[in-house]
Amino acid sequence: MPADGAVLDAAPSVIAMTFDQPMRLTLIRLVTSDGAEVELTRTDGMAPLTEFEAAPAEMGPGAYTIEWRGLASDGHPMDGSFSFRIVE
Ligand SMILES: [Cu+2]
């Protein structure tokens, strides 16, 4: 969350992901279309979770991508990305 491809009229207060099985997120980045990184405050302590949430720093209008990598409970590495836009 936000859903991939979402067009929002305000910045999201949280970036959230739900996993079917506990996932230890080893990396999560929120980047603008210019490749600038937006700070994310995460409180998971890299513990395996099915519900992950992080609070983004202030975000203006533009396109954003979330890139993540994680380790599933069986040690299988996984990764993914999703994107959304904020419009005024
Ligand atoms: Cu696996």
PDB file of the backbone (N, CA, C, O) and the ligand in Angstrom, with CONECT records:
HET     CU  A 101       1
ATOM      1  N   MET A   1       0.849  -1.170   0.000  1.00  0.00           N
ATOM      2  CA  MET A   1       0.000   0.000   0.000  1.00  0.00           C
ATOM      3  C   MET A   1       0.902   1.243   0.000  1.00  0.00           C
ATOM      4  O   MET A   1       1.843   1.253   0.794  1.00  0.00           O
ATOM      5  N   PRO A   2       0.716   2.244  -0.775  1.00  0.00           N
ATOM      6  CA  PRO A   2      -0.360   2.353  -1.760  1.00  0.00           C
ATOM      7  C   PRO A   2      -0.287   1.239  -2.820  1.00  0.00           C
ATOM      8  O   PRO A   2       0.773   0.663  -3.061  1.00  0.00           O
ATOM      9  N   ALA A   3      -1.415   0.959  -3.434  1.00  0.00           N
ATOM     10  CA  ALA A   3      -1.453  -0.066  -4.470  1.00  0.00           C
ATOM     11  C   ALA A   3      -0.580   0.338  -5.644  1.00  0.00           C
ATOM     12  O   ALA A   3      -0.414   1.519  -5.947  1.00  0.00           O
ATOM     13  N   ASP A   4      -0.023  -0.681  -6.301  1.00  0.00           N
ATOM     14  CA  ASP A   4       0.800  -0.414  -7.482  1.00  0.00           C
ATOM     15  C   ASP A   4      -0.035   0.355  -8.506  1.00  0.00           C
ATOM     16  O   ASP A   4      -1.146  -0.049  -8.849  1.00  0.00           O
ATOM     17  N   GLY A   5       0.514   1.456  -8.980  1.00  0.00           N
ATOM     18  CA  GLY A   5      -0.179   2.268  -9.974  1.00  0.00           C
ATOM     19  C   GLY A   5      -1.156   3.279  -9.395  1.00  0.00           C
ATOM     20  O   GLY A   5      -1.818   4.000 -10.142  1.00  0.00           O
ATOM     21  N   ALA A   6      -1.253   3.338  -8.078  1.00  0.00           N
ATOM     22  CA  ALA A   6      -2.211   4.261  -7.453  1.00  0.00           C
ATOM     23  C   ALA A   6      -1.852   5.716  -7.780  1.00  0.00           C
ATOM     24  O   ALA A   6      -0.679   6.076  -7.879  1.00  0.00           O
ATOM     25  N   VAL A   7      -2.881   6.530  -7.943  1.00  0.00           N
ATOM     26  CA  VAL A   7      -2.717   7.975  -8.101  1.00  0.00           C
ATOM     27  C   VAL A   7      -3.401   8.604  -6.896  1.00  0.00           C
ATOM     28  O   VAL A   7      -4.614   8.487  -6.722  1.00  0.00           O
ATOM     29  N   LEU A   8      -2.608   9.272  -6.070  1.00  0.00           N
ATOM     30  CA  LEU A   8      -3.103   9.802  -4.793  1.00  0.00           C
ATOM     31  C   LEU A   8      -3.134  11.314  -4.848  1.00  0.00           C
ATOM     32  O   LEU A   8      -2.315  11.932  -5.529  1.00  0.00           O
ATOM     33  N   ASP A   9      -4.072  11.913  -4.136  1.00  0.00           N
ATOM     34  CA  ASP A   9      -4.087  13.382  -4.096  1.00  0.00           C
ATOM     35  C   ASP A   9      -3.425  13.923  -2.830  1.00  0.00           C
ATOM     36  O   ASP A   9      -3.456  15.127  -2.574  1.00  0.00           O
ATOM     37  N   ALA A  10      -2.842  13.051  -2.059  1.00  0.00           N
ATOM     38  CA  ALA A  10      -2.070  13.468  -0.879  1.00  0.00           C
ATOM     39  C   ALA A  10      -1.030  12.392  -0.605  1.00  0.00           C
ATOM     40  O   ALA A  10      -1.182  11.238  -1.005  1.00  0.00           O
ATOM     41  N   ALA A  11       0.015  12.791   0.074  1.00  0.00           N
ATOM     42  CA  ALA A  11       1.071  11.826   0.400  1.00  0.00           C
ATOM     43  C   ALA A  11       0.519  10.769   1.352  1.00  0.00           C
ATOM     44  O   ALA A  11      -0.269  11.094   2.240  1.00  0.00           O
ATOM     45  N   PRO A  12       0.918   9.521   1.180  1.00  0.00           N
ATOM     46  CA  PRO A  12       0.479   8.478   2.108  1.00  0.00           C
ATOM     47  C   PRO A  12       1.180   8.647   3.457  1.00  0.00           C
ATOM     48  O   PRO A  12       2.354   9.014   3.506  1.00  0.00           O
ATOM     49  N   SER A  13       0.472   8.384   4.535  1.00  0.00           N
ATOM     50  CA  SER A  13       1.108   8.492   5.856  1.00  0.00           C
ATOM     51  C   SER A  13       1.924   7.253   6.178  1.00  0.00           C
ATOM     52  O   SER A  13       2.844   7.308   6.995  1.00  0.00           O
ATOM     53  N   VAL A  14       1.593   6.128   5.538  1.00  0.00           N
ATOM     54  CA  VAL A  14       2.376   4.909   5.728  1.00  0.00           C
ATOM     55  C   VAL A  14       2.563   4.196   4.404  1.00  0.00           C
ATOM     56  O   VAL A  14       1.746   4.288   3.488  1.00  0.00           O
ATOM     57  N   ILE A  15       3.673   3.485   4.345  1.00  0.00           N
ATOM     58  CA  ILE A  15       3.928   2.530   3.274  1.00  0.00           C
ATOM     59  C   ILE A  15       3.750   1.163   3.930  1.00  0.00           C
ATOM     60  O   ILE A  15       4.404   0.863   4.929  1.00  0.00           O
ATOM     61  N   ALA A  16       2.891   0.356   3.386  1.00  0.00           N
ATOM     62  CA  ALA A  16       2.570  -0.915   4.041  1.00  0.00           C
ATOM     63  C   ALA A  16       2.610  -2.052   3.035  1.00  0.00           C
ATOM     64  O   ALA A  16       2.282  -1.878   1.862  1.00  0.00           O
ATOM     65  N   MET A  17       3.013  -3.206   3.511  1.00  0.00           N
ATOM     66  CA  MET A  17       3.017  -4.408   2.685  1.00  0.00           C
ATOM     67  C   MET A  17       2.507  -5.566   3.515  1.00  0.00           C
ATOM     68  O   MET A  17       2.783  -5.663   4.710  1.00  0.00           O
ATOM     69  N   THR A  18       1.765  -6.435   2.873  1.00  0.00           N
ATOM     70  CA  THR A  18       1.246  -7.630   3.526  1.00  0.00           C
ATOM     71  C   THR A  18       1.811  -8.848   2.813  1.00  0.00           C
ATOM     72  O   THR A  18       1.800  -8.924   1.585  1.00  0.00           O
ATOM     73  N   PHE A  19       2.302  -9.790   3.591  1.00  0.00           N
ATOM     74  CA  PHE A  19       2.877 -11.018   3.036  1.00  0.00           C
ATOM     75  C   PHE A  19       2.076 -12.221   3.535  1.00  0.00           C
ATOM     76  O   PHE A  19       1.530 -12.206   4.638  1.00  0.00           O
ATOM     77  N   ASP A  20       2.019 -13.253   2.711  1.00  0.00           N
ATOM     78  CA  ASP A  20       1.304 -14.476   3.093  1.00  0.00           C
ATOM     79  C   ASP A  20       2.018 -15.202   4.225  1.00  0.00           C
ATOM     80  O   ASP A  20       1.385 -15.812   5.087  1.00  0.00           O
ATOM     81  N   GLN A  21       3.357 -15.126   4.208  1.00  0.00           N
ATOM     82  CA  GLN A  21       4.160 -15.798   5.222  1.00  0.00           C
ATOM     83  C   GLN A  21       5.114 -14.770   5.794  1.00  0.00           C
ATOM     84  O   GLN A  21       5.426 -13.784   5.125  1.00  0.00           O
ATOM     85  N   PRO A  22       5.586 -14.973   7.015  1.00  0.00           N
ATOM     86  CA  PRO A  22       6.482 -13.982   7.622  1.00  0.00           C
ATOM     87  C   PRO A  22       7.688 -13.693   6.729  1.00  0.00           C
ATOM     88  O   PRO A  22       8.339 -14.602   6.214  1.00  0.00           O
ATOM     89  N   MET A  23       7.956 -12.430   6.566  1.00  0.00           N
ATOM     90  CA  MET A  23       9.042 -11.960   5.699  1.00  0.00           C
ATOM     91  C   MET A  23       9.938 -11.050   6.518  1.00  0.00           C
ATOM     92  O   MET A  23       9.475 -10.145   7.211  1.00  0.00           O
ATOM     93  N   ARG A  24      11.240 -11.316   6.420  1.00  0.00           N
ATOM     94  CA  ARG A  24      12.216 -10.423   7.041  1.00  0.00           C
ATOM     95  C   ARG A  24      12.679  -9.470   5.960  1.00  0.00           C
ATOM     96  O   ARG A  24      13.389  -9.870   5.038  1.00  0.00           O
ATOM     97  N   LEU A  25      12.287  -8.224   6.064  1.00  0.00           N
ATOM     98  CA  LEU A  25      12.653  -7.260   5.020  1.00  0.00           C
ATOM     99  C   LEU A  25      14.082  -6.804   5.257  1.00  0.00           C
ATOM    100  O   LEU A  25      14.376  -6.152   6.258  1.00  0.00           O
ATOM    101  N   THR A  26      14.960  -7.146   4.339  1.00  0.00           N
ATOM    102  CA  THR A  26      16.359  -6.780   4.488  1.00  0.00           C
ATOM    103  C   THR A  26      16.655  -5.432   3.853  1.00  0.00           C
ATOM    104  O   THR A  26      17.670  -4.807   4.162  1.00  0.00           O
ATOM    105  N   LEU A  27      15.785  -4.986   2.975  1.00  0.00           N
ATOM    106  CA  LEU A  27      15.992  -3.691   2.320  1.00  0.00           C
ATOM    107  C   LEU A  27      14.638  -3.153   1.882  1.00  0.00           C
ATOM    108  O   LEU A  27      13.822  -3.878   1.314  1.00  0.00           O
ATOM    109  N   ILE A  28      14.414  -1.892   2.148  1.00  0.00           N
ATOM    110  CA  ILE A  28      13.268  -1.220   1.543  1.00  0.00           C
ATOM    111  C   ILE A  28      13.701   0.193   1.237  1.00  0.00           C
ATOM    112  O   ILE A  28      14.264   0.881   2.088  1.00  0.00           O
ATOM    113  N   ARG A  29      13.438   0.623   0.017  1.00  0.00           N
ATOM    114  CA  ARG A  29      13.794   1.976  -0.413  1.00  0.00           C
ATOM    115  C   ARG A  29      12.591   2.604  -1.058  1.00  0.00           C
ATOM    116  O   ARG A  29      11.840   1.954  -1.786  1.00  0.00           O
ATOM    117  N   LEU A  30      12.421   3.862  -0.785  1.00  0.00           N
ATOM    118  CA  LEU A  30      11.387   4.658  -1.444  1.00  0.00           C
ATOM    119  C   LEU A  30      12.129   5.706  -2.259  1.00  0.00           C
ATOM    120  O   LEU A  30      12.843   6.538  -1.698  1.00  0.00           O
ATOM    121  N   VAL A  31      11.969   5.674  -3.567  1.00  0.00           N
ATOM    122  CA  VAL A  31      12.735   6.571  -4.426  1.00  0.00           C
ATOM    123  C   VAL A  31      11.814   7.354  -5.345  1.00  0.00           C
ATOM    124  O   VAL A  31      10.752   6.882  -5.750  1.00  0.00           O
ATOM    125  N   THR A  32      12.250   8.562  -5.659  1.00  0.00           N
ATOM    126  CA  THR A  32      11.522   9.403  -6.603  1.00  0.00           C
ATOM    127  C   THR A  32      11.899   8.988  -8.024  1.00  0.00           C
ATOM    128  O   THR A  32      12.772   8.143  -8.228  1.00  0.00           O
ATOM    129  N   SER A  33      11.230   9.593  -8.994  1.00  0.00           N
ATOM    130  CA  SER A  33      11.546   9.277 -10.390  1.00  0.00           C
ATOM    131  C   SER A  33      12.952   9.743 -10.761  1.00  0.00           C
ATOM    132  O   SER A  33      13.513   9.273 -11.751  1.00  0.00           O
ATOM    133  N   ASP A  34      13.531  10.665  -9.977  1.00  0.00           N
ATOM    134  CA  ASP A  34      14.916  11.094 -10.205  1.00  0.00           C
ATOM    135  C   ASP A  34      15.917  10.186  -9.498  1.00  0.00           C
ATOM    136  O   ASP A  34      17.126  10.374  -9.628  1.00  0.00           O
ATOM    137  N   GLY A  35      15.425   9.216  -8.760  1.00  0.00           N
ATOM    138  CA  GLY A  35      16.317   8.308  -8.053  1.00  0.00           C
ATOM    139  C   GLY A  35      16.691   8.788  -6.662  1.00  0.00           C
ATOM    140  O   GLY A  35      17.488   8.144  -5.979  1.00  0.00           O
ATOM    141  N   ALA A  36      16.124   9.918  -6.232  1.00  0.00           N
ATOM    142  CA  ALA A  36      16.406  10.407  -4.881  1.00  0.00           C
ATOM    143  C   ALA A  36      15.653   9.541  -3.875  1.00  0.00           C
ATOM    144  O   ALA A  36      14.511   9.142  -4.102  1.00  0.00           O
ATOM    145  N   GLU A  37      16.311   9.268  -2.778  1.00  0.00           N
ATOM    146  CA  GLU A  37      15.699   8.414  -1.777  1.00  0.00           C
ATOM    147  C   GLU A  37      14.929   9.244  -0.758  1.00  0.00           C
ATOM    148  O   GLU A  37      15.409  10.280  -0.297  1.00  0.00           O
ATOM    149  N   VAL A  38      13.737   8.783  -0.414  1.00  0.00           N
ATOM    150  CA  VAL A  38      12.923   9.412   0.628  1.00  0.00           C
ATOM    151  C   VAL A  38      13.078   8.561   1.881  1.00  0.00           C
ATOM    152  O   VAL A  38      12.918   7.341   1.844  1.00  0.00           O
ATOM    153  N   GLU A  39      13.388   9.217   2.977  1.00  0.00           N
ATOM    154  CA  GLU A  39      13.617   8.472   4.215  1.00  0.00           C
ATOM    155  C   GLU A  39      12.346   7.747   4.661  1.00  0.00           C
ATOM    156  O   GLU A  39      11.243   8.291   4.614  1.00  0.00           O
ATOM    157  N   LEU A  40      12.539   6.522   5.086  1.00  0.00           N
ATOM    158  CA  LEU A  40      11.446   5.712   5.636  1.00  0.00           C
ATOM    159  C   LEU A  40      11.803   5.361   7.068  1.00  0.00           C
ATOM    160  O   LEU A  40      12.909   4.897   7.346  1.00  0.00           O
ATOM    161  N   THR A  41      10.877   5.582   7.960  1.00  0.00           N
ATOM    162  CA  THR A  41      11.092   5.195   9.353  1.00  0.00           C
ATOM    163  C   THR A  41      10.403   3.857   9.574  1.00  0.00           C
ATOM    164  O   THR A  41       9.177   3.748   9.541  1.00  0.00           O
ATOM    165  N   ARG A  42      11.224   2.854   9.797  1.00  0.00           N
ATOM    166  CA  ARG A  42      10.660   1.520  10.024  1.00  0.00           C
ATOM    167  C   ARG A  42      10.857   1.117  11.472  1.00  0.00           C
ATOM    168  O   ARG A  42      11.851   1.482  12.099  1.00  0.00           O
ATOM    169  N   THR A  43       9.923   0.377  11.990  1.00  0.00           N
ATOM    170  CA  THR A  43       9.959   0.000  13.404  1.00  0.00           C
ATOM    171  C   THR A  43       9.939  -1.516  13.560  1.00  0.00           C
ATOM    172  O   THR A  43       9.749  -2.025  14.664  1.00  0.00           O
ATOM    173  N   ASP A  44      10.134  -2.233  12.466  1.00  0.00           N
ATOM    174  CA  ASP A  44      10.030  -3.697  12.511  1.00  0.00           C
ATOM    175  C   ASP A  44      11.282  -4.344  13.088  1.00  0.00           C
ATOM    176  O   ASP A  44      11.248  -5.512  13.476  1.00  0.00           O
ATOM    177  N   GLY A  45      12.410  -3.588  13.151  1.00  0.00           N
ATOM    178  CA  GLY A  45      13.631  -4.180  13.667  1.00  0.00           C
ATOM    179  C   GLY A  45      14.099  -5.375  12.863  1.00  0.00           C
ATOM    180  O   GLY A  45      14.826  -6.230  13.370  1.00  0.00           O
ATOM    181  N   MET A  46      13.684  -5.433  11.619  1.00  0.00           N
ATOM    182  CA  MET A  46      14.033  -6.534  10.699  1.00  0.00           C
ATOM    183  C   MET A  46      13.520  -7.889  11.201  1.00  0.00           C
ATOM    184  O   MET A  46      14.057  -8.936  10.837  1.00  0.00           O
ATOM    185  N   ALA A  47      12.501  -7.861  12.019  1.00  0.00           N
ATOM    186  CA  ALA A  47      11.881  -9.120  12.448  1.00  0.00           C
ATOM    187  C   ALA A  47      10.992  -9.631  11.317  1.00  0.00           C
ATOM    188  O   ALA A  47      10.478  -8.835  10.532  1.00  0.00           O
ATOM    189  N   PRO A  48      10.805 -10.944  11.223  1.00  0.00           N
ATOM    190  CA  PRO A  48       9.897 -11.484  10.218  1.00  0.00           C
ATOM    191  C   PRO A  48       8.454 -11.074  10.540  1.00  0.00           C
ATOM    192  O   PRO A  48       7.985 -11.241  11.666  1.00  0.00           O
ATOM    193  N   LEU A  49       7.774 -10.543   9.548  1.00  0.00           N
ATOM    194  CA  LEU A  49       6.421 -10.014   9.745  1.00  0.00           C
ATOM    195  C   LEU A  49       5.550 -10.360   8.549  1.00  0.00           C
ATOM    196  O   LEU A  49       6.042 -10.508   7.431  1.00  0.00           O
ATOM    197  N   THR A  50       4.259 -10.489   8.792  1.00  0.00           N
ATOM    198  CA  THR A  50       3.341 -10.584   7.658  1.00  0.00           C
ATOM    199  C   THR A  50       2.764  -9.206   7.308  1.00  0.00           C
ATOM    200  O   THR A  50       2.291  -8.987   6.193  1.00  0.00           O
ATOM    201  N   GLU A  51       2.809  -8.291   8.270  1.00  0.00           N
ATOM    202  CA  GLU A  51       2.315  -6.934   8.023  1.00  0.00           C
ATOM    203  C   GLU A  51       3.446  -5.970   8.300  1.00  0.00           C
ATOM    204  O   GLU A  51       3.868  -5.804   9.445  1.00  0.00           O
ATOM    205  N   PHE A  52       3.937  -5.332   7.243  1.00  0.00           N
ATOM    206  CA  PHE A  52       5.037  -4.386   7.389  1.00  0.00           C
ATOM    207  C   PHE A  52       4.500  -2.982   7.186  1.00  0.00           C
ATOM    208  O   PHE A  52       3.672  -2.740   6.308  1.00  0.00           O
ATOM    209  N   GLU A  53       4.985  -2.051   8.016  1.00  0.00           N
ATOM    210  CA  GLU A  53       4.618  -0.646   7.841  1.00  0.00           C
ATOM    211  C   GLU A  53       5.836   0.225   8.089  1.00  0.00           C
ATOM    212  O   GLU A  53       6.650  -0.061   8.967  1.00  0.00           O
ATOM    213  N   ALA A  54       5.955   1.283   7.312  1.00  0.00           N
ATOM    214  CA  ALA A  54       6.999   2.273   7.539  1.00  0.00           C
ATOM    215  C   ALA A  54       6.411   3.639   7.230  1.00  0.00           C
ATOM    216  O   ALA A  54       5.536   3.779   6.376  1.00  0.00           O
ATOM    217  N   ALA A  55       6.909   4.642   7.939  1.00  0.00           N
ATOM    218  CA  ALA A  55       6.421   6.005   7.763  1.00  0.00           C
ATOM    219  C   ALA A  55       7.373   6.779   6.865  1.00  0.00           C
ATOM    220  O   ALA A  55       8.560   6.886   7.172  1.00  0.00           O
ATOM    221  N   PRO A  56       6.875   7.317   5.768  1.00  0.00           N
ATOM    222  CA  PRO A  56       7.751   8.080   4.880  1.00  0.00           C
ATOM    223  C   PRO A  56       7.935   9.513   5.361  1.00  0.00           C
ATOM    224  O   PRO A  56       7.053  10.088   6.000  1.00  0.00           O
ATOM    225  N   ALA A  57       9.102  10.081   5.042  1.00  0.00           N
ATOM    226  CA  ALA A  57       9.317  11.511   5.237  1.00  0.00           C
ATOM    227  C   ALA A  57       8.390  12.262   4.282  1.00  0.00           C
ATOM    228  O   ALA A  57       7.705  11.661   3.455  1.00  0.00           O
ATOM    229  N   GLU A  58       8.386  13.577   4.416  1.00  0.00           N
ATOM    230  CA  GLU A  58       7.493  14.402   3.602  1.00  0.00           C
ATOM    231  C   GLU A  58       7.713  14.136   2.106  1.00  0.00           C
ATOM    232  O   GLU A  58       8.847  14.042   1.637  1.00  0.00           O
ATOM    233  N   MET A  59       6.622  14.021   1.385  1.00  0.00           N
ATOM    234  CA  MET A  59       6.683  13.714  -0.044  1.00  0.00           C
ATOM    235  C   MET A  59       5.821  14.708  -0.808  1.00  0.00           C
ATOM    236  O   MET A  59       4.664  14.945  -0.462  1.00  0.00           O
ATOM    237  N   GLY A  60       6.405  15.283  -1.852  1.00  0.00           N
ATOM    238  CA  GLY A  60       5.644  16.188  -2.702  1.00  0.00           C
ATOM    239  C   GLY A  60       5.032  15.449  -3.870  1.00  0.00           C
ATOM    240  O   GLY A  60       5.159  14.229  -3.976  1.00  0.00           O
ATOM    241  N   PRO A  61       4.361  16.190  -4.757  1.00  0.00           N
ATOM    242  CA  PRO A  61       3.804  15.570  -5.952  1.00  0.00           C
ATOM    243  C   PRO A  61       4.913  14.921  -6.783  1.00  0.00           C
ATOM    244  O   PRO A  61       6.039  15.416  -6.831  1.00  0.00           O
ATOM    245  N   GLY A  62       4.582  13.829  -7.422  1.00  0.00           N
ATOM    246  CA  GLY A  62       5.567  13.155  -8.260  1.00  0.00           C
ATOM    247  C   GLY A  62       5.331  11.659  -8.263  1.00  0.00           C
ATOM    248  O   GLY A  62       4.361  11.151  -7.701  1.00  0.00           O
ATOM    249  N   ALA A  63       6.252  10.975  -8.916  1.00  0.00           N
ATOM    250  CA  ALA A  63       6.174   9.519  -9.042  1.00  0.00           C
ATOM    251  C   ALA A  63       7.175   8.883  -8.083  1.00  0.00           C
ATOM    252  O   ALA A  63       8.298   9.363  -7.928  1.00  0.00           O
ATOM    253  N   TYR A  64       6.757   7.818  -7.456  1.00  0.00           N
ATOM    254  CA  TYR A  64       7.576   7.150  -6.441  1.00  0.00           C
ATOM    255  C   TYR A  64       7.558   5.646  -6.664  1.00  0.00           C
ATOM    256  O   TYR A  64       6.568   5.071  -7.116  1.00  0.00           O
ATOM    257  N   THR A  65       8.672   5.037  -6.337  1.00  0.00           N
ATOM    258  CA  THR A  65       8.761   3.576  -6.419  1.00  0.00           C
ATOM    259  C   THR A  65       9.301   3.042  -5.096  1.00  0.00           C
ATOM    260  O   THR A  65      10.209   3.616  -4.495  1.00  0.00           O
ATOM    261  N   ILE A  66       8.729   1.953  -4.672  1.00  0.00           N
ATOM    262  CA  ILE A  66       9.223   1.234  -3.496  1.00  0.00           C
ATOM    263  C   ILE A  66       9.896  -0.034  -3.984  1.00  0.00           C
ATOM    264  O   ILE A  66       9.301  -0.834  -4.707  1.00  0.00           O
ATOM    265  N   GLU A  67      11.126  -0.201  -3.584  1.00  0.00           N
ATOM    266  CA  GLU A  67      11.882  -1.411  -3.921  1.00  0.00           C
ATOM    267  C   GLU A  67      12.153  -2.149  -2.616  1.00  0.00           C
ATOM    268  O   GLU A  67      12.557  -1.544  -1.623  1.00  0.00           O
ATOM    269  N   TRP A  68      11.932  -3.429  -2.625  1.00  0.00           N
ATOM    270  CA  TRP A  68      12.186  -4.186  -1.393  1.00  0.00           C
ATOM    271  C   TRP A  68      12.847  -5.523  -1.693  1.00  0.00           C
ATOM    272  O   TRP A  68      12.725  -6.095  -2.776  1.00  0.00           O
ATOM    273  N   ARG A  69      13.547  -5.979  -0.680  1.00  0.00           N
ATOM    274  CA  ARG A  69      14.130  -7.318  -0.706  1.00  0.00           C
ATOM    275  C   ARG A  69      13.870  -7.942   0.650  1.00  0.00           C
ATOM    276  O   ARG A  69      13.825  -7.252   1.669  1.00  0.00           O
ATOM    277  N   GLY A  70      13.701  -9.237   0.651  1.00  0.00           N
ATOM    278  CA  GLY A  70      13.438  -9.897   1.923  1.00  0.00           C
ATOM    279  C   GLY A  70      13.816 -11.353   1.886  1.00  0.00           C
ATOM    280  O   GLY A  70      14.150 -11.923   0.847  1.00  0.00           O
ATOM    281  N   LEU A  71      13.750 -11.932   3.071  1.00  0.00           N
ATOM    282  CA  LEU A  71      13.998 -13.363   3.223  1.00  0.00           C
ATOM    283  C   LEU A  71      12.728 -13.984   3.779  1.00  0.00           C
ATOM    284  O   LEU A  71      12.251 -13.597   4.845  1.00  0.00           O
ATOM    285  N   ALA A  72      12.191 -14.940   3.055  1.00  0.00           N
ATOM    286  CA  ALA A  72      11.022 -15.667   3.536  1.00  0.00           C
ATOM    287  C   ALA A  72      11.429 -16.577   4.683  1.00  0.00           C
ATOM    288  O   ALA A  72      12.617 -16.773   4.940  1.00  0.00           O
ATOM    289  N   SER A  73      10.446 -17.130   5.367  1.00  0.00           N
ATOM    290  CA  SER A  73      10.753 -17.948   6.555  1.00  0.00           C
ATOM    291  C   SER A  73      11.561 -19.189   6.199  1.00  0.00           C
ATOM    292  O   SER A  73      12.239 -19.743   7.064  1.00  0.00           O
ATOM    293  N   ASP A  74      11.508 -19.635   4.960  1.00  0.00           N
ATOM    294  CA  ASP A  74      12.327 -20.783   4.543  1.00  0.00           C
ATOM    295  C   ASP A  74      13.701 -20.348   4.035  1.00  0.00           C
ATOM    296  O   ASP A  74      14.462 -21.169   3.522  1.00  0.00           O
ATOM    297  N   GLY A  75      14.016 -19.072   4.175  1.00  0.00           N
ATOM    298  CA  GLY A  75      15.319 -18.565   3.764  1.00  0.00           C
ATOM    299  C   GLY A  75      15.384 -18.166   2.302  1.00  0.00           C
ATOM    300  O   GLY A  75      16.423 -17.723   1.814  1.00  0.00           O
ATOM    301  N   HIS A  76      14.277 -18.324   1.613  1.00  0.00           N
ATOM    302  CA  HIS A  76      14.201 -18.002   0.190  1.00  0.00           C
ATOM    303  C   HIS A  76      14.255 -16.475   0.013  1.00  0.00           C
ATOM    304  O   HIS A  76      13.435 -15.766   0.596  1.00  0.00           O
ATOM    305  N   PRO A  77      15.208 -15.956  -0.783  1.00  0.00           N
ATOM    306  CA  PRO A  77      15.237 -14.517  -1.021  1.00  0.00           C
ATOM    307  C   PRO A  77      14.117 -14.093  -1.968  1.00  0.00           C
ATOM    308  O   PRO A  77      13.826 -14.780  -2.947  1.00  0.00           O
ATOM    309  N   MET A  78      13.507 -12.977  -1.673  1.00  0.00           N
ATOM    310  CA  MET A  78      12.431 -12.464  -2.517  1.00  0.00           C
ATOM    311  C   MET A  78      12.653 -10.973  -2.699  1.00  0.00           C
ATOM    312  O   MET A  78      13.316 -10.327  -1.888  1.00  0.00           O
ATOM    313  N   ASP A  79      12.100 -10.444  -3.755  1.00  0.00           N
ATOM    314  CA  ASP A  79      12.162  -8.992  -3.936  1.00  0.00           C
ATOM    315  C   ASP A  79      10.986  -8.553  -4.769  1.00  0.00           C
ATOM    316  O   ASP A  79      10.282  -9.368  -5.366  1.00  0.00           O
ATOM    317  N   GLY A  80      10.785  -7.257  -4.799  1.00  0.00           N
ATOM    318  CA  GLY A  80       9.683  -6.720  -5.580  1.00  0.00           C
ATOM    319  C   GLY A  80       9.739  -5.222  -5.577  1.00  0.00           C
ATOM    320  O   GLY A  80      10.562  -4.604  -4.901  1.00  0.00           O
ATOM    321  N   SER A  81       8.843  -4.649  -6.351  1.00  0.00           N
ATOM    322  CA  SER A  81       8.730  -3.198  -6.361  1.00  0.00           C
ATOM    323  C   SER A  81       7.316  -2.821  -6.741  1.00  0.00           C
ATOM    324  O   SER A  81       6.605  -3.591  -7.387  1.00  0.00           O
ATOM    325  N   PHE A  82       6.921  -1.646  -6.340  1.00  0.00           N
ATOM    326  CA  PHE A  82       5.637  -1.105  -6.783  1.00  0.00           C
ATOM    327  C   PHE A  82       5.751   0.409  -6.794  1.00  0.00           C
ATOM    328  O   PHE A  82       6.611   0.996  -6.137  1.00  0.00           O
ATOM    329  N   SER A  83       4.860   1.023  -7.556  1.00  0.00           N
ATOM    330  CA  SER A  83       4.969   2.451  -7.818  1.00  0.00           C
ATOM    331  C   SER A  83       3.624   3.126  -7.629  1.00  0.00           C
ATOM    332  O   SER A  83       2.566   2.512  -7.763  1.00  0.00           O
ATOM    333  N   PHE A  84       3.700   4.401  -7.316  1.00  0.00           N
ATOM    334  CA  PHE A  84       2.477   5.204  -7.220  1.00  0.00           C
ATOM    335  C   PHE A  84       2.830   6.644  -7.517  1.00  0.00           C
ATOM    336  O   PHE A  84       4.003   7.012  -7.584  1.00  0.00           O
ATOM    337  N   ARG A  85       1.806   7.449  -7.695  1.00  0.00           N
ATOM    338  CA  ARG A  85       2.018   8.870  -7.973  1.00  0.00           C
ATOM    339  C   ARG A  85       1.225   9.709  -6.988  1.00  0.00           C
ATOM    340  O   ARG A  85       0.159   9.313  -6.515  1.00  0.00           O
ATOM    341  N   ILE A  86       1.769  10.864  -6.696  1.00  0.00           N
ATOM    342  CA  ILE A  86       1.038  11.860  -5.922  1.00  0.00           C
ATOM    343  C   ILE A  86       0.814  13.044  -6.844  1.00  0.00           C
ATOM    344  O   ILE A  86       1.754  13.576  -7.436  1.00  0.00           O
ATOM    345  N   VAL A  87      -0.446  13.451  -6.959  1.00  0.00           N
ATOM    346  CA  VAL A  87      -0.775  14.596  -7.804  1.00  0.00           C
ATOM    347  C   VAL A  87      -1.345  15.687  -6.904  1.00  0.00           C
ATOM    348  O   VAL A  87      -1.841  15.408  -5.813  1.00  0.00           O
ATOM    349  N   GLU A  88      -1.271  16.913  -7.365  1.00  0.00           N
ATOM    350  CA  GLU A  88      -1.802  18.021  -6.559  1.00  0.00           C
ATOM    351  C   GLU A  88      -3.275  18.212  -6.815  1.00  0.00           C
ATOM    352  O   GLU A  88      -3.895  19.098  -6.227  1.00  0.00           O
TER     353      GLU A  88
HETATM  354 CU    CU A 101      10.952 -20.371  -0.582  1.00  0.00          CU2+
END
